[in-house]
Amino acid sequence: MTAEGKRACVVGSGFGGLALAIRLQAAGVATTVIEGRDRPGGRAYHLREDGFTFDAGPTAIADPAGLRELWELTGHDLALDVELMPVSPVCRLSWPDGTTFDFSADERAVRNEIARISPRDVAGYDALLGYSAIVREEATRLAGMPFLDRKSMAKATPALAKHQAWRSLYSHVARHVRHEKLREALSFHTLAIGGNPLTTSALQALACAPARDGGVWWARGGMNRLVAGMARHFERLGGSVRLNDPAVRIHTIGNRVSEVETRGGWRERFDAVASNADPVHTYRDLLASSHRGRQMARRLAKQRYSPGVFVVHFGIEGSWPGIPHHTVLFGPRFHGLLEDIYDRGVLPADSLIYLHHPTVTDPSLAPEGMSTFHALVPVANMGKLTIDWQQIAPLLEKRILDEVGRRLIPDIHDRIVTKFSCSPRDMALEQNAHLGSAYGPEPLLTQSAFFRAHNRDDVIGNLYLVGAGTHPGAGVPGVVAGARITAGLMLEDLAG
């Protein structure tokens, strides 16, 4: 479908925004991307310090086919701009008592890991795989559909009921697997899309979860090189990117978007506008002068938002071949920790640490003989946890590094060459993330599909959304799939 001769604007250059812009430009729509920072990426921004490269956002590519499609639309090849490197194991899980579990793309190896921990759970795991395959197929189908009205939600209800979508992923896992560590291992990944494993629907979790069968990949030079490659491909097709000039207003005339204005005074008229920004920021700030903007901002602010994250980036002396690309360090609690983060809104003394070590796959991210890491912990968002992050950050940073040192790198503090941290406050200030949430609305069944901010606004007919805050949700596979949905709606409207 083409809409040549039309003009569109995409506000924000995260993965979802760039994927949408590529699709529009490939269809002949003259598209402009507006980015407030000095380079594209949105939450996939990156920093370079003392010779180390630190990616601030996603740390793996779980659906390369969805990305390749963006190049194939115009007969190009992703490899022209991005070199993908396999990551193995996919992830290592570690508990305080020394138990470890390695996920890999080899299902036989995963079964062996399960048998090593709990032989009686192998049969249950096989049964779980059968359920997951059926549900993943349905979840993928629903994740590819726009949910713009109640009728579309009603059509999906039989499938939701059939697959018991009201049950959490953890409860589905627990029906088949008895060992608590394996229950945690097979359900924790919902945290990567902002979901509590104890409450996130298995259907929603599987729609956005990475599939192990295709493996996990890394872009040589960092995920920032994937961002740069997408931006380069977009410009190759004739698209335009404006940097260092954030959008401050989306103007409307009646129930139509008319123009986009930036802080620097640039102002242009477009046939359609899509926002890759946080939905609350989009409606509350960019559309502040419209009734619809104020109305939607109030409605969206009432939703339940996913946690924030606290991240410590650090570069250290030495190479660490024994520490995989991805490691999850579980703490002494699982259920209680999640309740502290999602419900009680306290900062617990223990934590679940996601440790990213990209130089084990790609040494180019650090000076020779050194390594790049970041350690991420989920924390309650600023609506639940009202603390002074500037005061707490150094204390939490030390606590996290102490734990990584205790379990993996004994002399970590002596080896650190450079370090810095990022808190929910930073995400709120730098990326306009509502309440400092890292993933937008929590992916509950009651906040999914039709109940999430729609890919096309119900009232302003030429305003669209893309990214973590809209359907189907957070994560690179989710926002790239969402860009396909939003592009389809936009092209249909523009061609009409």
C-alpha positions in Angstrom: 0.0 0.0 0.0 1.4 3.4 -0.9 0.4 7.0 -0.1 2.8 8.9 -2.3 2.6 12.7 -2.1 1.6 12.7 1.6 3.7 14.0 4.5 4.0 12.5 8.0 5.9 13.3 11.2 7.1 10.8 13.8 7.9 12.4 17.2 10.6 10.4 18.8 13.3 8.0 17.4 13.1 4.9 19.6 13.0 1.5 18.0 9.2 1.9 17.4 9.5 5.3 16.0 12.3 4.4 13.6 10.5 1.2 12.5 7.4 3.2 11.8 9.3 5.9 9.9 11.0 3.3 7.7 7.7 1.7 6.8 6.1 5.1 5.9 9.0 6.3 3.9 9.2 2.9 2.1 5.5 3.4 1.1 6.3 6.8 -0.5 5.2 9.0 2.5 7.6 11.9 3.0 8.4 11.4 6.6 10.3 13.5 9.2 11.5 12.2 12.5 11.9 14.7 15.4 14.3 13.8 18.2 15.1 16.0 21.1 18.5 14.5 21.9 21.7 14.7 20.0 21.3 11.3 18.3 18.5 8.8 17.7 17.5 6.0 20.0 15.0 7.3 22.5 15.3 4.9 25.5 18.0 3.0 23.5 20.3 5.9 23.9 24.0 5.3 24.5 27.0 6.9 26.2 30.7 6.7 25.7 33.0 7.2 28.7 36.8 6.7 29.0 36.8 4.4 26.0 33.8 2.3 27.1 30.5 2.2 25.2 27.4 1.9 27.4 24.0 1.1 25.9 21.2 2.5 28.1 18.3 0.5 26.6 17.6 -3.0 25.3 20.5 -5.4 25.4 19.5 -8.1 22.9 17.8 -8.8 19.6 15.2 -11.5 20.1 13.3 -11.2 16.8 15.8 -10.4 13.9 13.2 -11.4 11.3 11.0 -8.5 12.4 13.9 -6.1 11.9 15.1 -7.6 8.6 11.6 -7.0 7.2 12.2 -3.3 7.5 15.1 -3.5 5.0 13.4 -6.1 2.8 10.4 -3.7 2.2 12.7 -2.0 -0.3 14.9 -4.9 -1.4 17.7 -4.1 1.0 19.5 -6.3 3.5 19.9 -5.6 7.2 23.5 -6.8 7.0 24.2 -3.7 4.9 24.0 -1.7 8.0 24.2 -4.0 11.0 26.3 -7.1 11.8 24.4 -9.5 14.1 26.4 -11.7 16.5 24.9 -14.7 18.3 24.7 -14.7 22.1 25.2 -18.0 23.9 24.0 -18.9 26.4 20.9 -16.7 26.1 21.0 -16.0 29.8 22.5 -17.5 33.0 20.3 -17.5 36.1 22.0 -17.6 39.5 20.6 -18.0 43.0 22.4 -17.1 46.3 22.9 -20.8 47.2 25.1 -21.2 44.1 22.5 -22.9 41.9 22.7 -21.8 38.2 20.5 -22.4 35.2 21.6 -21.7 31.6 19.0 -20.8 29.0 20.0 -21.5 25.4 18.5 -21.9 22.0 19.1 -25.6 22.2 16.0 -27.2 23.8 17.8 -30.4 24.6 20.3 -28.4 26.6 17.5 -26.6 28.5 15.9 -30.0 29.4 19.3 -31.1 30.7 19.4 -28.0 32.9 15.9 -28.8 34.2 16.9 -32.4 34.9 20.0 -31.3 36.7 17.9 -29.2 39.1 14.7 -31.3 39.3 14.4 -34.5 37.3 10.7 -34.9 38.1 9.9 -31.6 36.4 11.1 -32.6 32.9 7.7 -34.0 32.0 6.0 -31.0 33.4 8.3 -28.8 31.3 7.4 -30.7 28.2 3.7 -30.2 28.9 4.3 -26.5 29.5 6.1 -26.2 26.2 3.1 -27.6 24.4 0.8 -25.1 26.1 3.2 -22.3 25.3 3.5 -23.1 21.6 -0.3 -23.0 21.2 -0.7 -19.8 23.3 2.3 -18.1 21.6 0.7 -18.6 18.2 -2.6 -17.0 19.4 -0.7 -14.3 21.3 1.3 -13.4 18.2 -1.9 -13.2 16.1 -3.6 -10.9 18.6 -0.4 -8.8 18.9 -0.5 -8.1 15.2 -4.1 -6.8 15.3 -5.2 -3.2 16.0 -7.7 -3.0 18.9 -9.5 0.2 18.1 -13.1 -0.6 19.4 -14.9 -2.9 21.7 -16.1 -5.0 18.8 -12.5 -6.0 18.1 -12.0 -6.9 21.8 -15.2 -8.9 21.8 -13.9 -11.0 18.9 -10.8 -11.8 20.8 -12.6 -12.8 24.0 -13.2 -16.4 23.1 -9.5 -16.9 22.5 -8.7 -15.2 25.7 -11.1 -17.4 27.6 -10.0 -20.6 25.8 -6.4 -20.0 26.9 -7.3 -18.8 30.4 -5.7 -15.4 29.8 -6.8 -14.3 33.2 -4.2 -16.6 34.8 -0.7 -15.2 35.3 2.4 -16.6 33.6 3.7 -17.7 37.0 0.5 -19.6 37.8 0.6 -21.4 34.4 4.2 -22.4 35.0 3.4 -23.5 38.6 0.7 -25.9 37.3 3.3 -27.9 35.4 6.6 -27.3 37.3 7.0 -28.0 41.0 10.5 -26.7 41.8 10.4 -23.1 43.0 13.7 -22.1 41.3 12.4 -23.5 38.0 9.1 -21.6 38.4 11.1 -18.4 38.8 13.4 -19.3 35.9 10.4 -19.9 33.5 8.4 -16.8 34.5 10.9 -14.0 35.4 11.2 -12.7 31.8 7.9 -10.7 32.1 10.0 -8.2 34.1 11.7 -7.2 30.8 8.3 -5.8 29.6 7.4 -4.2 32.9 5.2 -7.1 34.0 5.0 -8.8 37.4 5.3 -12.6 36.8 2.7 -13.1 39.5 0.0 -11.0 37.7 0.9 -10.6 34.1 -1.3 -12.7 31.8 0.5 -15.6 30.2 -1.0 -14.5 26.9 0.4 -11.0 27.2 3.7 -12.3 28.4 4.1 -14.7 25.5 3.1 -12.1 23.0 6.1 -9.9 23.9 8.5 -12.6 25.2 11.7 -13.5 23.2 11.5 -16.8 21.5 14.4 -19.0 22.4 14.1 -21.2 19.3 15.5 -18.4 17.2 18.3 -17.5 19.6 19.3 -14.1 20.8 21.5 -11.7 18.9 23.7 -8.7 19.5 24.6 -5.9 17.1 28.4 -5.5 16.8 29.4 -2.2 18.4 26.3 -2.2 20.6 22.6 -1.9 20.3 23.3 1.7 19.4 24.6 0.4 16.0 21.2 -1.1 15.3 19.6 2.3 16.1 22.2 4.0 13.8 21.6 1.4 11.1 17.8 2.0 11.2 18.3 5.8 11.0 20.8 5.4 8.1 18.4 3.1 6.2 15.5 5.6 6.8 17.6 8.5 5.4 18.7 6.3 2.5 15.1 6.0 1.6 14.8 9.8 1.6 13.6 10.3 5.2 14.6 13.3 7.3 15.8 13.3 10.9 15.8 16.5 13.1 18.1 16.2 16.1 18.6 18.4 19.2 15.2 20.0 18.8 12.4 18.4 20.9 8.8 18.7 19.9 6.9 21.0 22.2 3.4 21.1 20.6 1.2 19.1 18.3 -1.3 21.7 16.9 -4.8 20.7 16.0 -7.7 22.3 14.1 -10.9 20.7 15.2 -10.3 17.0 15.5 -7.4 16.9 13.1 -3.7 17.3 13.7 -2.4 20.3 11.7 1.2 21.1 12.6 4.2 20.1 14.8 6.3 22.7 16.6 9.7 22.3 18.2 11.5 24.1 20.9 13.8 25.8 18.4 10.8 27.4 16.6 10.6 25.0 13.7 7.0 24.4 12.7 5.6 22.3 9.8 2.3 21.1 8.5 1.7 17.3 8.1 -1.0 15.1 6.8 -0.5 12.7 9.8 1.5 12.7 13.0 2.6 9.7 15.1 4.1 9.9 18.6 6.8 7.6 19.8 6.9 9.5 23.0 5.4 8.5 26.3 1.6 8.6 25.8 1.0 10.7 29.0 3.6 13.2 27.8 2.1 13.1 24.3 -1.4 14.0 25.5 -0.7 16.1 28.6 2.2 18.2 27.1 2.3 18.0 23.3 -1.5 18.2 23.0 -2.1 20.4 26.0 -4.0 23.0 24.0 -6.7 20.5 22.9 -9.6 19.1 24.8 -8.7 15.6 23.7 -5.2 16.0 25.0 -6.3 17.0 28.5 -9.0 14.3 28.6 -6.7 11.5 27.5 -3.9 12.7 29.9 -6.3 12.4 32.8 -7.5 9.0 31.7 -4.0 7.6 31.1 -2.6 8.9 34.4 -5.1 6.8 36.2 -3.6 3.6 34.9 -1.3 1.4 36.8 2.3 1.9 35.7 5.1 -0.5 35.5 8.2 -0.1 37.7 11.2 2.0 37.1 14.7 0.7 36.9 17.9 1.7 38.6 21.0 1.0 36.4 24.7 1.1 37.3 27.0 1.3 34.3 30.6 0.5 35.0 33.8 -0.2 33.1 36.4 -2.4 34.9 39.9 -3.7 34.4 40.2 -7.3 33.2 38.4 -9.7 30.9 35.7 -12.0 32.3 35.0 -15.0 30.0 33.2 -16.8 32.8 30.5 -14.2 33.1 27.9 -14.6 30.2 26.5 -11.8 28.2 23.3 -11.9 30.3 23.1 -12.9 33.9 20.2 -12.7 36.4 21.2 -12.7 40.0 18.1 -13.7 42.0 18.0 -12.6 45.6 16.8 -14.6 48.7 13.1 -13.6 47.9 11.0 -13.7 44.8 7.3 -13.3 45.7 8.0 -10.8 48.6 10.4 -8.8 46.4 7.9 -8.4 43.6 5.2 -7.4 46.1 7.6 -4.7 47.5 8.2 -3.3 44.0 4.7 -3.6 42.4 2.4 -3.2 45.4 4.0 -1.8 48.6 6.2 0.7 46.9 9.2 0.3 49.1 12.9 0.1 48.4 13.9 -3.4 49.6 17.2 -4.3 51.1 17.5 -7.3 48.7 17.1 -7.2 44.9 17.0 -9.1 41.6 20.0 -7.9 39.5 20.1 -8.2 35.8 23.8 -8.0 34.8 24.7 -7.1 31.2 28.3 -8.0 30.1 28.4 -7.3 26.3 32.2 -7.4 26.0 32.2 -11.2 26.4 30.5 -11.2 23.0 31.9 -8.0 21.5 35.3 -6.8 23.0 35.1 -3.6 20.9 32.9 -2.0 23.6 35.8 -1.5 26.0 39.6 -0.6 25.8 41.8 -3.7 25.4 42.0 -5.8 28.5 38.9 -4.2 30.0 35.2 -4.9 30.2 31.9 -3.1 30.0 29.0 -3.9 32.3 25.7 -2.6 33.6 23.7 -3.9 36.5 19.9 -3.2 36.5 17.4 -3.7 39.3 13.7 -3.1 39.0 12.4 -0.5 41.5 8.9 0.9 42.3 7.9 3.8 40.0 7.9 7.4 41.4 4.1 7.2 42.0 4.6 4.5 44.6 8.1 5.2 45.8 8.6 8.9 46.8 12.3 9.2 47.7 15.1 11.6 46.9 16.8 9.7 44.1 19.8 12.0 44.1 20.4 11.1 47.8 19.6 7.4 47.5 21.4 6.7 44.2 25.0 6.5 45.6 23.9 4.1 48.4 22.0 1.8 46.1 24.8 1.9 43.6 27.2 0.6 46.2 24.8 -2.0 47.4 24.4 -3.4 43.9 28.1 -3.4 43.2 28.8 -5.1 46.5 26.4 -7.9 45.6 27.9 -8.3 42.1 31.3 -8.4 43.8 30.3 -10.9 46.4 28.9 -13.3 43.8 31.0 -12.8 40.7 33.9 -10.2 40.9 35.5 -10.2 44.4 37.6 -7.1 43.9 35.1 -5.1 41.8 35.6 -1.8 43.6 39.4 -1.9 43.0 38.9 -2.7 39.3 36.4 0.0 38.4 37.7 2.5 35.9 34.5 4.5 35.3 30.9 4.3 36.6 27.6 6.2 36.6 24.0 5.4 37.4 20.5 6.2 36.1 17.4 6.3 38.2 13.6 6.7 37.6 14.1 10.4 38.2 16.5 10.6 35.3 14.1 8.7 33.0 11.3 11.1 34.0 13.5 14.2 33.3 15.4 13.1 30.3 12.8 10.9 28.5 9.5 12.3 29.7 8.7 8.9 31.2 5.5 9.2 33.3 6.4 8.4 36.9 9.8 7.3 35.8 8.3 4.1 34.5 10.7 2.2 32.2 8.0 0.3 30.3 4.8 2.4 30.4 1.5 1.0 31.7 1.8 -2.3 33.5 0.9 -5.2 31.1 -2.1 -6.4 32.9 -4.9 -8.0 31.0 -7.1 -5.0 31.9 -4.5 -2.7 30.4 -3.8 -4.6 27.2 -5.1 -4.5 23.6 -8.2 -2.3 23.5 -7.6 -1.2 27.1 -4.1 0.3 26.2 -3.7 3.6 24.4 -4.8 3.0 20.9 -2.5 2.9 17.9 -4.8 5.5 16.3 -6.5 8.1 18.4 -10.3 7.7 18.7 -11.1 11.4 18.2 -8.1 13.0 16.4 -8.3 11.0 13.2 -4.8 11.6 12.0 -2.9 11.2 15.3 -1.2 7.9 15.9 0.8 6.2 18.6 3.7 3.8 18.5 6.0 2.4 21.1 5.8 0.7 24.5 2.8 2.7 25.7 0.5 1.4 23.0 -0.6 -2.0 21.7 1.0 -4.6 21.8 3.4 -3.3 24.5 7.0 -3.0 25.5 10.2 -4.7 24.4 11.9 -4.5 21.0 9.7 -7.3 19.4 6.6 -5.6 20.8 7.3 -2.1 19.6 8.5 -3.3 16.2 5.2 -5.3 15.8 3.3 -2.2 17.0 5.0 -0.1 14.3 3.7 -2.5 11.7 0.1 -2.1 13.1 0.4 1.7 13.2 1.9 1.9 9.7 -0.9 -0.1 8.3 -3.5 2.2 9.8 -1.7 5.3 8.7 -1.1 4.1 5.1 -4.8 3.0 4.8 -5.9 6.4 6.0 -3.5 8.4 3.9 -4.2 6.4 0.8 -7.9 6.9 1.3 
